[in-house]
Amino acid sequence: MPTQALKHQSPSHSMPEPRSAVWSAIAWDGRASLLAADMHFARIHRHATVLGIQTPDNLAKRVFETLNDLELPGEENDSADQAAFLVRVGVRSNGEHYVEPTVIRTWPEDPLAAISLAAPTWDEPVRGTKHAEWEPYRDARLTAIEHGADIALLFEEDILVDGDRCAPLLLDHDGVAYHPRHSDGALDSVTIEQIRPGLEAAGIPVRPAKLTLNMILRASEMVVCGSGMGIRAIGSIDGRTIGTPRSRLFQAATDAWLSRLEVGWISAEDI
């Protein structure tokens, strides 16, 4: 994948001020439980502190109460390796919380085709938080589809920092699984934190790193993961094959994720 592959550009629109909200997308069973809710609430509180947003002390309680009144947003995803729905849980700068349900698309089993896009950039300390100005990520998703790809991977000066709706994870030739560093602008992925124990139990250490083009090109394998999509293998970036898809990393990450879908659900009684 040559450096000049970073040529695609996402459209830009007027966007809300990033400090106007903090949020997280959480897997929802369509009833009263959220996957890894404790980890998502912890990240919301961390990022809110960075953004200067005061979160309610009883945010978790309020969110679970709101679930009781939510209408299903459409057909549930019945894939064994995905949740039924997502909810976007957030807090606005005025302290008001919101819970927005959304459907989850079904992904093919075949490895995904990705394109590289220039990552949106924000000044510190907004950089690396889940803030209100998220339109560039949605634009990147649309740009990928327009170019016949499944997803977009976002680069800053030839460093991979994020995916349009997912966190990238690659298996290097040293046997370590590396993900983008928070200090390079990446989100601190809740999904990676969920599957980390399973990966390490399978003999795959998980570490943050500066993911350069050279690391990507020499990678044994690459996956992307997220609360909605679960674990998906990457087959190519900008038409260049990446490692051997659906191999050791994919299998270990999928096993860890399936375990979380069995035991990781949290309801109001658990908080």
ZAMARGU-4260 file (C-alpha; in steps of 0.2 Angstrom, whole numbers, plus 5000, padded with zeros to 4 digits):
<rodrens>
0) 5000/5000/5000 | 5009/5016/4994 | 5009/5032/5004 | 5000/5041/4990 | 4986/5029/4993
5) 4980/5042/5005 | 4971/5051/4992 | 4953/5049/4995 | 4945/5064/5004 | 4928/5064/5014
10) 4915/5077/5011 | 4914/5090/5024 | 4898/5098/5032 | 4895/5111/5045 | 4896/5101/5062
15) 4892/5104/5080 | 4906/5110/5092 | 4915/5094/5098 | 4914/5099/5116 | 4895/5100/5115
20) 4893/5081/5119 | 4901/5065/5124 | 4895/5048/5119 | 4898/5030/5116 | 4889/5016/5105
25) 4884/5001/5116 | 4878/4984/5111 | 4860/4982/5117 | 4850/4966/5118 | 4833/4975/5114
30) 4827/4973/5131 | 4836/4978/5147 | 4854/4974/5145 | 4869/4982/5138 | 4886/4974/5134
35) 4901/4980/5145 | 4890/4994/5151 | 4902/4998/5165 | 4917/5000/5153 | 4907/5011/5142
40) 4901/5022/5156 | 4919/5023/5162 | 4925/5029/5145 | 4911/5042/5144 | 4916/5049/5161
45) 4934/5050/5156 | 4931/5058/5140 | 4918/5070/5148 | 4931/5076/5160 | 4943/5080/5146
50) 4929/5089/5136 | 4924/5099/5151 | 4906/5091/5152 | 4898/5087/5169 | 4890/5070/5168
55) 4876/5065/5180 | 4882/5055/5195 | 4868/5043/5192 | 4871/5042/5173 | 4870/5023/5173
60) 4854/5022/5182 | 4846/5035/5171 | 4851/5026/5155 | 4844/5009/5161 | 4828/5018/5166
65) 4827/5025/5148 | 4829/5008/5141 | 4813/5003/5148 | 4804/5015/5137 | 4814/5013/5121
70) 4805/5007/5105 | 4815/4995/5094 | 4822/5004/5079 | 4819/4991/5067 | 4823/4972/5063
75) 4836/4965/5076 | 4852/4958/5070 | 4851/4939/5072 | 4869/4935/5068 | 4877/4924/5081
80) 4893/4935/5082 | 4884/4952/5083 | 4872/4960/5096 | 4854/4963/5092 | 4855/4982/5092
85) 4866/4997/5097 | 4862/5012/5108 | 4871/5028/5107 | 4872/5034/5125 | 4878/5052/5128
90) 4878/5067/5138 | 4877/5085/5131 | 4886/5100/5138 | 4871/5105/5148 | 4871/5089/5157
95) 4856/5081/5148 | 4859/5063/5144 | 4852/5054/5129 | 4849/5036/5123 | 4847/5033/5104
100) 4843/5015/5098 | 4849/5010/5081 | 4850/4994/5070 | 4866/4985/5066 | 4870/4979/5049
105) 4874/4961/5045 | 4892/4959/5039 | 4898/4946/5026 | 4910/4932/5032 | 4922/4936/5018
110) 4937/4947/5023 | 4933/4966/5021 | 4940/4978/5008 | 4946/4994/5016 | 4952/5010/5008
115) 4964/5023/5016 | 4958/5040/5020 | 4966/5055/5029 | 4960/5055/5047 | 4951/5070/5053
120) 4961/5080/5066 | 4956/5090/5081 | 4967/5100/5093 | 4971/5093/5110 | 4963/5088/5122
125) 4948/5084/5110 | 4959/5073/5100 | 4956/5055/5105 | 4939/5057/5113 | 4922/5052/5108
130) 4915/5069/5105 | 4900/5078/5096 | 4909/5082/5080 | 4908/5064/5073 | 4902/5068/5055
135) 4919/5065/5047 | 4919/5047/5053 | 4901/5045/5045 | 4908/5054/5029 | 4922/5042/5028
140) 4910/5027/5029 | 4900/5034/5014 | 4916/5038/5004 | 4922/5020/5007 | 4905/5013/5000
145) 4906/5025/4985 | 4923/5018/4981 | 4917/5000/4982 | 4925/4996/4999 | 4917/4990/5015
150) 4926/5002/5027 | 4938/5016/5028 | 4954/5016/5038 | 4960/5033/5044 | 4978/5038/5043
155) 4987/5054/5049 | 5004/5056/5041 | 5006/5038/5036 | 5001/5032/5054 | 4985/5022/5056
160) 4974/5030/5069 | 4957/5023/5068 | 4943/5015/5057 | 4927/5024/5052 | 4917/5013/5064
165) 4929/5001/5071 | 4946/4999/5080 | 4960/4991/5069 | 4971/4977/5077 | 4985/4969/5068
170) 4996/4954/5071 | 5014/4958/5068 | 5028/4945/5064 | 5034/4946/5082 | 5017/4938/5087
175) 5010/4953/5096 | 4994/4961/5092 | 4996/4980/5090 | 4982/4993/5090 | 4984/5012/5087
180) 4990/5022/5102 | 4978/5034/5111 | 4993/5047/5110 | 4992/5046/5091 | 4974/5051/5091
185) 4965/5034/5092 | 4950/5031/5103 | 4953/5019/5118 | 4943/5005/5111 | 4931/4996/5123
190) 4930/4981/5111 | 4948/4979/5112 | 4948/4980/5130 | 4934/4967/5131 | 4944/4954/5120
195) 4961/4958/5127 | 4960/4944/5141 | 4955/4931/5128 | 4968/4936/5116 | 4982/4935/5129
200) 4975/4919/5136 | 4977/4912/5118 | 4996/4918/5118 | 4994/4934/5109 | 5000/4949/5119
205) 4990/4965/5115 | 5000/4982/5115 | 4997/5000/5108 | 5010/5005/5095 | 5012/5018/5081
210) 5005/5008/5066 | 5016/5013/5052 | 5014/5008/5033 | 5028/4996/5035 | 5020/4987/5050
215) 5004/4986/5040 | 5012/4979/5025 | 5022/4966/5035 | 5007/4961/5046 | 5003/4943/5047
220) 4985/4947/5048 | 4973/4962/5052 | 4956/4963/5060 | 4944/4977/5064 | 4932/4977/5079
225) 4918/4987/5086 | 4902/4985/5097 | 4891/4984/5082 | 4901/4974/5069 | 4910/4962/5081
230) 4926/4955/5074 | 4929/4957/5055 | 4945/4951/5045 | 4953/4964/5034 | 4957/4957/5017
235) 4965/4972/5008 | 4968/4990/5009 | 4967/5000/4993 | 4968/4984/4984 | 4984/4978/4993
240) 4982/4961/5001 | 4986/4962/5020 | 4993/4946/5027 | 4983/4930/5028 | 4965/4934/5033
245) 4954/4924/5045 | 4969/4916/5053 | 4976/4915/5071 | 4972/4933/5076 | 4954/4932/5069
250) 4950/4916/5077 | 4956/4921/5094 | 4948/4938/5093 | 4931/4930/5087 | 4932/4917/5101
255) 4935/4931/5114 | 4921/4941/5107 | 4908/4927/5107 | 4912/4924/5125 | 4909/4942/5129
260) 4892/4940/5120 | 4888/4926/5132 | 4894/4933/5148 | 4897/4952/5146 | 4879/4958/5148
265) 4875/4971/5162 | 4857/4976/5168 | 4852/4989/5180 | 4853/4976/5194 | 4872/4974/5191
270) 4877/4992/5194
</rodrens>
